[in-house]
């Protein structure tokens, strides 16, 4: 593989891994498909279109692999997770892909169309459908870890508008652990840098030591720092400054993969 292609792929691989994980709801499954994409490019370099933007080319190659595999999800563990995945299976085909590509990864509609090999108008329509279907998505309890009051209030409003219940807002690692212990959430929305210079990542790891299988959406100005290939890494990640649609999309996708008892279909 030429050096320039290898460099382009390396620069954009963290974002492909983020996307693959959001699609599958699983770090392991998402990373397997990202790795399969690299193997496919090595085997047939032509699927990486040199004439297009490198990020678009990489995501296009991924979609060729993804489509050929039947767009699988991570394996469900337990009846509630299976119910969430059944709900996801009822969504209009290709809407989640288009939504994540546009809102989380920031591709323009014409780029989404190029990646998915559809018309631009269809890409726009798929995103519109996805936004409507999110209104009927799985609802549950969301815990927010954020030290900036205005941002925390904004996130809370977005989450509640989606129909979720916010269990509370924590500003520090200690507050977060105590809040989770008082009321187990279905999903955690966490900033990285907290008020007392503690880490949102450490707070989440403390909480996950108490509870298994909780999806987490991290919000950070430096997503590449969480996508290095070292463990642990998030399956759901959005970048500051975020948009309302990005938060809505990430929370709705992550909530599908929650396996706690309080989920409402």
Secondary structure by P-SEA (a helix, b strand, c coil): ccaaaaaaaaaaaaaaaaaaaaaaccaaaaaaaaaaaaaaaaaccccccccccaaaaaaaaaaaaaaaacccccccccaaaaaaaaaaaacccaaaaaaaacccccccaaaaaaaacccaaaaaaaaaaaaaaaaacbbbbbbbbcccaaaaaaaaaaaaaaccccccccccaaaaaaaaaaccccbbbbbccccccccaaaaaaaaaaaccbbbbbbbccccccccccccccccccccccccaaaaaaaaaaaaaacccccccc
